[in-house]
Structure formats: structure tokens, C-alpha cells
């Protein structure tokens, strides 16, 4: 009976180890959930010189900072930072139940994206110029 018990435990452990698989899952940044996603492509596609301020706000959303230049013309700044995490997901309920330990949700990689957009308006609140800078690290 003792040999049967050792065989059962050994077989269960092998089954638990073979049931575990490792998958990388990318999680959507929380800054992109529930709000318009601001991208370089969106800026290039939708913002044009001569465009009304209301149309810019509709296309890009609310700016982070609104200021004026030396002539009293409005300048809008959009500053977005998104953190992306890829999680190590060990799935396999047999491994969790039989072995009793699983490292679910441990972080595998983290990267950040930044996008800064500056929109300059004329005295009639129409786009006179715009610029952007994107980085990823």
C-alpha cells in the first residue's frame, strides 16, 4: 500500500507540472480605459491648420494645460503617459490545486509611452500651428 501511495503522489506531481503553461499577456494601460486614446496618427490625421478650437477639443479631448503666449493667443498642451505591463500568467488549475502554489500575475516586462502635443491658436481661436513628440522606453 505504501508503494501505491508514493506512486500516486509522484504521478499527481507530474500531472501538476505538465498542466502548467506559461503565457505572456499584455494588459491595456489604465490611462486608455474610458477615455479617447491620443496617438501620433490621430494628431496627424485629424489636426489641420485653420481648424476651430472646438473641433480640436472634439478630436483630441480636453488638454492638460491651457496657457497663452506673449500676444495673448491660446496654447493647448496635451501630455500623455501610458504604462504597459506584460504579465506572466501561469495557468493550469491542476498545478494550483495539487502543488498548492502558483505565481499568477507576476510582472514580466514594463514599458512606458509618452506623447506631448502642443496646439497654438490665432486670435480667432483657429489652429495656427501644432507640434508633437512621442517616445517609448
C-alpha positions as CSV (number, residue, x, y, z in Angstrom):
1,X,0.0,0.0,0.0
2,X,2.9,2.3,0.7
3,X,4.3,1.9,-2.8
4,X,0.9,2.8,-4.2
5,X,0.7,6.0,-2.2
6,X,4.2,7.1,-3.3
7,X,3.2,6.4,-6.9
8,X,0.0,8.3,-6.6
9,X,1.8,11.4,-5.1
10,X,4.5,11.2,-7.7
11,X,2.0,10.8,-10.6
12,X,0.0,13.7,-9.2
13,X,3.1,15.9,-9.1
14,X,3.9,15.1,-12.7
15,X,0.4,15.8,-13.8
16,X,0.5,19.2,-11.9
17,X,3.8,20.2,-13.6
18,X,2.7,19.2,-17.0
19,X,-0.6,21.1,-16.6
20,X,1.2,24.4,-16.0
21,X,1.8,26.5,-19.1
22,X,3.4,30.0,-19.3
23,X,1.7,32.7,-21.4
24,X,2.6,36.4,-21.7
25,X,-0.5,38.6,-21.6
26,X,-0.4,42.3,-22.4
27,X,-2.6,44.4,-20.2
28,X,-4.1,47.6,-21.7
29,X,-2.9,50.7,-19.9
30,X,-5.4,52.1,-17.4
31,X,-5.0,55.6,-18.9
32,X,-6.6,54.3,-22.1
33,X,-9.6,52.8,-20.5
34,X,-12.7,55.0,-20.6
35,X,-11.1,57.9,-22.5
36,X,-10.1,58.7,-26.0
37,X,-6.7,57.3,-26.9
38,X,-4.3,60.0,-28.1
39,X,-1.8,58.9,-30.7
40,X,0.6,60.5,-33.2
41,X,-1.5,59.0,-36.0
42,X,-4.6,60.7,-34.6
43,X,-2.9,64.0,-34.4
44,X,-1.5,63.8,-37.9
45,X,-4.9,62.6,-39.3
46,X,-7.3,65.0,-37.6
47,X,-5.5,68.2,-36.7
48,X,-5.1,70.8,-39.5
49,X,-4.1,74.4,-39.6
50,X,-7.1,76.7,-39.7
51,X,-9.2,74.2,-37.6
52,X,-11.5,75.7,-34.9
53,X,-10.6,75.1,-31.3
54,X,-13.9,73.3,-30.7
55,X,-13.1,70.8,-33.4
56,X,-9.6,70.2,-31.8
57,X,-11.3,69.6,-28.4
58,X,-13.7,67.1,-30.1
59,X,-10.9,65.3,-31.9
60,X,-8.3,65.1,-29.1
61,X,-10.3,65.7,-25.9
62,X,-9.6,68.2,-23.2
63,X,-6.0,69.5,-23.0
64,X,-3.9,69.0,-19.8
65,X,-2.7,72.7,-19.9
66,X,-4.2,75.8,-21.4
67,X,-2.0,78.9,-21.4
68,X,-1.4,82.0,-23.5
69,X,1.7,83.2,-25.5
70,X,3.2,86.7,-25.3
71,X,0.4,88.1,-27.6
72,X,-2.4,86.6,-25.6
73,X,-3.2,83.7,-28.0
74,X,-4.2,80.4,-26.5
75,X,-1.8,77.4,-26.5
76,X,-3.1,74.0,-25.6
77,X,-0.8,71.2,-24.3
78,X,-1.7,67.5,-24.2
79,X,0.7,65.4,-22.2
80,X,0.0,61.7,-22.0
81,X,2.0,58.9,-20.3
82,X,0.9,55.3,-20.6
83,X,2.5,52.4,-18.8
84,X,2.2,49.0,-20.4
85,X,2.8,45.8,-18.4
86,X,3.2,42.2,-19.8
87,X,2.2,39.7,-17.1
88,X,3.5,36.2,-16.7
89,X,0.4,34.1,-16.4
90,X,0.8,30.5,-15.2
91,X,-2.4,28.8,-15.9
92,X,-3.4,25.2,-15.1
93,X,-5.7,24.6,-12.2
94,X,-4.3,21.2,-11.5
95,X,-1.0,22.7,-10.7
96,X,-2.6,25.2,-8.4
97,X,-4.7,22.6,-6.6
98,X,-2.2,19.8,-6.3
99,X,1.0,21.7,-5.8
100,X,-0.6,24.5,-3.8
101,X,1.5,27.3,-5.3
102,X,1.2,29.4,-8.5
103,X,2.8,32.7,-9.3
104,X,-0.1,34.2,-11.2
105,X,0.1,37.8,-12.2
106,X,3.9,38.4,-11.7
107,X,5.2,41.2,-13.9
108,X,7.4,40.1,-16.8
109,X,8.1,43.5,-18.6
110,X,7.1,47.1,-18.1
111,X,7.4,49.9,-20.7
112,X,6.2,53.5,-20.9
113,X,5.0,55.6,-23.8
114,X,4.8,59.4,-23.7
115,X,3.2,61.8,-26.1
116,X,3.2,65.6,-25.9
117,X,1.1,67.7,-28.3
118,X,1.2,71.5,-28.5
119,X,-1.5,73.3,-30.4
120,X,-1.2,77.0,-31.0
121,X,-4.2,79.1,-31.9
122,X,-4.5,82.5,-33.5
123,X,-6.7,85.4,-32.2
124,X,-9.8,83.8,-33.9
125,X,-9.2,80.5,-32.0
126,X,-8.2,78.6,-35.1
127,X,-5.1,76.4,-35.2
128,X,-2.1,78.4,-36.5
129,X,0.5,75.7,-35.7
130,X,0.9,72.4,-33.9
131,X,3.8,70.1,-32.9
132,X,4.2,66.7,-31.2
133,X,6.8,64.5,-29.6
134,X,6.5,60.8,-28.9
135,X,8.9,58.5,-27.0
136,X,8.9,54.9,-25.8
137,X,11.2,53.4,-23.1
